[in-house]
Amino acid sequence: MDSKLDAMAVVINSETKLTYEDYVLLPEDGKIHEIIDGEHYMTPAPETYHQTLSRHIQFQLYRQIEERELGFIFNAPTDVQLSEIDIVQPDLLVILASRKSIISPTKIIGPPDLVIEILSESTGRKDRELKRDLYQKAKVPEYWLVDPKGQQITVYRLKGGSYETLGSFHDEVPYEAVEGVVVDLSRVW
């Protein structure tokens, strides 16, 4: 760890954890930097197909949510601070209009209403396990896991403090938090 980072880290249960103050000192090098449970994770920039899928999903959500002034759609890199020691950059996220107060000029402070992660070779395990557990703990109401190879989206919805798997969708994915919002997967792949 860099000595600059040591000065900002906090100690929790006798473990040194990085914080948002450490995060902002990380290099702007085109890679994705995240801090989960106080540990630094770095992955390469997404591949072009990944970015294409992200754009196709984002466009559909933008047309159905943001253009109707029902909420806001953000894409990576957007910092989301879920706690003092959890700062991530989801591929896509939705903040409903009623919760726009969590949008600051530099980051999202608190759990988004919907988080979407697109699996890749470098992020698959982290997205399926580590981030899923983090989003559940942070009480993100809904989490979509996009599988480009399987051409499906698995939807997790928070119920009683735990994620319930609503299923894996191949044709269209409804976002039930906003009536009538559906992502047509034939327009994603």
ZINORCOR-V759941 format. One line per field, one symbol per residue. ss: DSSP state (H for helix, E for strand, C for the rest). Layout:
ss->???
//
This chain:
ss->CCHHHHHHCEEECCEEECCHHHHCCCCCCCCEEEEECCEEEEECCCCHHHHHHHHHHHHHHHHHHHCCCCEEEEECCCCEEEECCEEECCCEEEEEHHHHHHECCCCEECCCCEEEEECCCCCHHHHHHHHHHHHHHCCCCEEEEEECCCCEEEEEEEECCEEEEEEEECCEEECCCCCCCEEEHHHCC
//
